[in-house]
Amino acid sequence: MNDIVTGFALIAIVLLAMPLISGLVDRSPLSFAFLFLILGLAIGEGGIGLIKLDEHSLALEVVATLTLSLVLFLDAVKLQIDELKARWLVPVLVLGPGTALIIALGAGSIAWLIGLPVLVAFIGGAILASTDPVVLREVIRDTRIPRSIRQALRIEAGMNDVVVLPTILILIAVATSASNGAGEWVSFLAKLLLIGPALGFVIGGVGSWAMFRIDQITPIRRELQSLYGLGIVFGAYAAGTAADGDGFLAAFAAGLAVVLLNQTLCDCFLEYGEVTAEMAMLVSFILFGIVLSGILGEAPTWQTVALAAILIFAIRPLSLGLVLLRAKISWEARGFVAWFGPRGLNSLLLALLVVHAGLEEATVLLAVVGLVVLISTVLHGASATPITTWYARRIEQSVHDEERETDAAGIFGGHEEEIPRMTVSDLHERLGSSDPPIILDVRSRMSYEHDNGRLPDDVRVPADQVALWARDRKPDRAVVAYCT
């Protein structure tokens, strides 16, 4: 079977299998990521040998590049920095050191257990510090979980690659002696951290602005707007790479420009981009499974299993426990955030950068990362529903601090100005006027479930959902919120 036919066959498998088994996956502890990774392992060299690919495969490189560029762009667009406004720095600065600590502790564990050189171990630590938003997707969408906690997980998953990716690229440059002398290093870092992201930022900002303005003058069909968004992603990647920078950082910067400059992209692109990214991700999982099928033997099995256990059960909880030390959240929320740091496709894609750099230990490192990812997708995928359900039930049984915050900045102390209060008599008077306010019932989930009383004509909106409720409403009426 030639490469073109193989490629079409794999895409067909993803497109046909996803709808047919979606109901089964939704009701089981399995995830699409795990199933397609296992499929790749089964049909690869170490399985039935139907398809053989190595880590240098052009098909894998093309699909991986497409996937990582699109995922990074969408991560940036969905960061909701526009909603957090000036307070977006609070969660980013708090969560950033957690990623750095995970990298350092992970590197020590890799050097100790796997025996890789210290520099390569730090590259591996950075690769395995990246969390996968794909596995987190259902958790982040579950509205039973307070929005502040879901947003903290979303920000961490979206932002940790900004710490991880430059770290990996710089360490690869050191390991391959890509730059020599202070002058060359300054040039290398400027292209990597400044020029490439700046080009991506310009393309993202100008591209989204141009679409918005032209669509106002001459309406553009939605399907064309969907494709236009992909053009911004690929244009940013190409510009960043052509400038000897990094195309992936440029793609992330393009998405960041959309939110920082208060631009908008058609919701049709976000839907289309999500679907395209998901298809590309699952094809990537199959391809990585095929590749890993032939090289998993390169990883020392029990040492890698021990590494996965240390990363999942010790390093992440310790690191996140430290950065969340002063956060105003319950112990259940701390455990919830500390647990959900799944490794997945992002780690495999980042490990592929090491392969392309030609490091001697690249194959072993990819095999180790692949086995850790496999273990993580099983543990985090299987535990997502029961742990989320447990946390949701705990919230229904008692009031939790995180329920009172509408975003991640609030749990870290980044509050808006004090909201004015209204007395009962003032409210009674306003309700009898010609312009009565909208009354929001923002009681905790527990209070709402157990208290029978409600004010007439009030609207039930949990406190953590108020910002979302108000986002698209016209400010034509006063709003009064009440709780117990």
C-alpha positions, 0 to 999 in steps of 0.5 A: 500500500503506497503512502497516498493510499495509506493516508486516505485510509487512515483519514477514512478510519477516523472520519468513519469510526468517530461518529459510530463509536462516539456513543460508546466512548461517551459512556465508557472510561475510554477516550478517542485518543487512547483508542486511536493510539492503540489502533496505531500500535496494533497495525504497526510493526510491533503488531500485525505489521500492516503499516510500517513507519519510522520516526522520520516519516514525512507523513508524520512530520506534515500531519504533526506540524499541521496539528500542533500549529492549529492546536496552539492557535486555538489554545490562544484564541480560547484563553479568554484573556479578553474576559479577564482584561488586566487581570489575566496576568494573575493566573498566568504568573501563578501557574507559570512557575508550576510548569517550571517546577514540573520541568525541573523535577521531571528532568531529575526523574528522567536522568535518575530512572532512564539514565539519559544525559542531563541536557536530554533529561531536561528536554524530556522534562519539558516535553512531559510538562505539557498537558493535553487539552484534548483529554481535558476537553470534557472536564473543561466543558462540564458546567457542574464544575465551578467556572473558575476551576475550569478556566484555571485548567484551560489557562494552564493547558493553553499557556504551559506550551509557551513555557515548554516550547521555547525551553525545548528549542533552546535546549535542542540548540545547546545540545546540537551546538546550533549557535556558537558565541554570544552574537549568534546566541543573541541572534538565535534568541531574538529570532526565536522569541521576538521576530517569529512571534512578532510576525505571527502577532501581526498576521493574526491581528491584521488578518482578523481585523481585515476579515471583520472590516471587509465582512461589514462592507461586503458580507463574506460567506461563512464557509469562506470565513472558516477557511480564512481562519486556517489561512491565518494559522498557516500564514503565521507558521510559514512567516515565523519559520521563514524568518528563522524563528519558530513557526509554532510560537508564531501560530500561538502569537497569531491566536493571542493577537486575536484576543489581545486586540479585541478582534473576532473570528467567525464562530464558524471558524472556531467550530470548523477549526476545532473539527479540523484539529480533532481530525488531525489529532486523531490521525496523528495518534494513529501515526504515532501509534504506528511509529511507537509500535516499532520503537517502544522496545527502546524504552526501559519498561519498568523504569518508564512506568515508574517515571509515569507514576512519579510524574502523575502521582507525585511531581504534578500534585506537589508542584500544583500544590505549591502554586495553589497554596494561597489560592482561595479554593477548597481542598477538593478543588486543589486535588481536582486541578492537581490530578488533571494534568494529562500527557497526550498528543502535545508531548508526542509532537514536541518529542518529534522536534527532538527527532528532527534535530537529530539528537542521538538519544531522540528515539529512546526519548520518543519511546519513553514519552510514548509509553508515559502518554499511553499510561496517562491517557488510560489513567486520566481518560478513565478517571475523568467521569468518576472524579468530575462526578465526585467533585460535582457531588461535593459541591452540591453538599456544601458551599465551596470558595471557588463557586463565588468566583467567575474566573481564575483570577478571582481564586488567586486574589485578582478581584474587580472593584467592590460591587455596591450593595442594595438593601431589601427596602431599596430593592422593593422600591426599584421593583415597583418602578417603571424600570425594574432591575433584573434579579439574579439568583446567584446562590451556591449550588448547595443552597439552591438545591436545599432552599425552597424560597425564591424571589418572584421573576428572578433568573437562576445563574450560578455565581461563577456563570454570571460573567458568561450570562452577561457577555452578550446582553445589552446593558439596558437594565440594572442587575441585582444579584442575591445569595445566602 
